Amino acid sequence: MNVTTTTLSLTVADVDASREFFCTHLGYQATMAADGFASLTRGDAAADIVLLRRGTEVLPPEQRDQQAGGLILALTVIDLDAEERRLREAGAPITMPLREEPWGERLFQLTDPNGVVVQLVEWATPDEPAQTEEPAMHVISPDAKNVTESPNARMTGLAAPSQGSSELST
C-alpha cells in the first residue's frame, strides 16, 4: 500500500459552520464546495478534511444520520504557546486550556460549531541531563604501545587489564 494523502471525512449538521471554523482558525482552504459538501486542505502535512451534511444520500443508509462524535482531530504544531495566544485573541472557542501531560505532551483543544474537537499538540523537549564533574566514559586513543601487528592483521587494544580496564568495555 502506498498512501498518498490522508483525508478525514466528517459528517456534520452544518457544513458551512465547520468550513468557516476550519478556514478561519486553522488555516484550511476550501478546494471544492457544494450544497452539503466541502473539501478542505492545507499546504502542509495536515490531513485534508471532507465535510458532509448529516443525512446526505451519498452516504450508505447506516451512516447518514451519524455525526462526528467522540473524535479528536489532533494536529501537531510548532510553538504551541503562540498558536494558543493567536486563537484566544481571535476569539476561537478554546474548550480545554493549555496543559502539559506527564508524558511530555503539551496541548489544548478547540471545538467547532458542530462539536468536532480539534486538539493542537506540541511535544515538550526533555530537560538537558545534568553535567557531571567526571566524563561518563573514559576514552583511550590508540598509540604505538597498544598496536600489535602480524603478517595478516593489525590489532589495537584499547580496553584490557594492561590498559587499566577493570570493567566490561566496548
ABEGO torsion letter per residue (X at the ends): XBBABBBBBBBBABAAAAAAAAAAAAGBBBABBBBGBBBBBBABABBBBBBBBBGBAABBAAAAABBBBGBBBBBBBBGAAAAAAAAAAAGBBBABBBBBBAAGBBBBBBBBAAGBBBBBBBBBBBBBBBBBABBABBBBBBBAAABBBBAABBBBBABBAAAGBABBBX
